[in-house]
Amino acid sequence: MPSYTLYYFNGRGRAEILRMIFNVAGAQFTDKRFEFNEWDKIRNDMPSSSVPVLEIDGKDKMPETMAIARYLAREYGFHGKNNMDMFRVDYICDCLYEIMHDYMRYFHEKSGRFRSGSSDKSDMAGEMQRSFMETCRRVLPFLEKTLEMRNGGSQFFMGDQMMVCDMMLYCFLENPMMENQTMFNSYPKLMALWKRVAGHPKVSGYLKKRSNTNW
Ligand SMILES: N[C@@H](CCC(=O)N[C@@H](CS)C(=O)NCC(=O)O)C(=O)O
């Protein structure tokens, strides 16, 4: 068993899906969190100058949220049984990441973090918020239909087993839903799945014990 250290800020953000996979799998990892004011010291130790990063056996530092999520999903059996299943899991995950990526860009811009300083747009955060909402309006109806394709959408995206894409739905929509629940009310099957994931015994156990942060 390799030893794992996950590097990310002290927030849920892009790393929460990775923490959730470890916890649902019952696997050990070191959850290395830092504050925004420590980032300048840490940035150069991260291979692509961004986080999350997964360090394996104290040696290899592997970047990119989705690459890490897929690696962990394959390790712990949350990625599907065959190539076709993995294809479906992957496109659902990628759709969800479009939302997450746009949301995180807007979220950091709004709080004034990681700005390049080169923008001459006075309402950059507003523009990013509009782009995030447009992505939601494009992606969510498609995911609502995708969910419905299996058992009418009454279980998980892949049927009776919770997979990485279901956990991703929970983690990636958590902050956006806290900010504006009404935007998601037109997707009743996705919202029911969100609650189903939260109520899964392994997930609810994790949600009870996890560190309480505001993002
Ligand atoms: N493509 C990367 C993007 C990661 C990313 O932008 N992470 C942000 C935190 S949510 C970051 O490290 N920002 C630091 C910076 O831009 O200096 C991924 O998907 O993991």
PDBQT file of the ligand as one rigid body, heavy atoms in Angstrom, charges set to zero:
ROOT
HETATM    1  N1  LIG A 301      -6.092  22.324 -13.672  1.00  0.00    +0.000 N 
HETATM    2  C1  LIG A 301      -5.873  22.332 -12.259  1.00  0.00    +0.000 C 
HETATM    3  C2  LIG A 301      -6.227  23.701 -11.697  1.00  0.00    +0.000 C 
HETATM    4  C3  LIG A 301      -5.914  23.788 -10.214  1.00  0.00    +0.000 C 
HETATM    5  C4  LIG A 301      -6.090  25.184  -9.656  1.00  0.00    +0.000 C 
HETATM    6  O1  LIG A 301      -6.239  26.187 -10.377  1.00  0.00    +0.000 OA
HETATM    7  N2  LIG A 301      -6.027  25.258  -8.328  1.00  0.00    +0.000 N 
HETATM    8  C5  LIG A 301      -6.075  26.525  -7.642  1.00  0.00    +0.000 C 
HETATM    9  C6  LIG A 301      -6.757  26.362  -6.281  1.00  0.00    +0.000 C 
HETATM   10  S1  LIG A 301      -8.465  25.935  -6.427  1.00  0.00    +0.000 SA
HETATM   11  C7  LIG A 301      -4.656  26.996  -7.369  1.00  0.00    +0.000 C 
HETATM   12  O2  LIG A 301      -3.799  26.188  -7.089  1.00  0.00    +0.000 OA
HETATM   13  N3  LIG A 301      -4.424  28.313  -7.440  1.00  0.00    +0.000 N 
HETATM   14  C8  LIG A 301      -3.145  28.881  -7.101  1.00  0.00    +0.000 C 
HETATM   15  C9  LIG A 301      -2.655  29.904  -8.073  1.00  0.00    +0.000 C 
HETATM   16  O3  LIG A 301      -3.305  30.127  -9.112  1.00  0.00    +0.000 OA
HETATM   17  O4  LIG A 301      -1.606  30.500  -7.781  1.00  0.00    +0.000 OA
HETATM   18  C10 LIG A 301      -6.703  21.215 -11.599  1.00  0.00    +0.000 C 
HETATM   19  O5  LIG A 301      -7.758  20.906 -12.164  1.00  0.00    +0.000 OA
HETATM   20  O6  LIG A 301      -6.331  20.654 -10.563  1.00  0.00    +0.000 OA
ENDROOT
TORSDOF 0
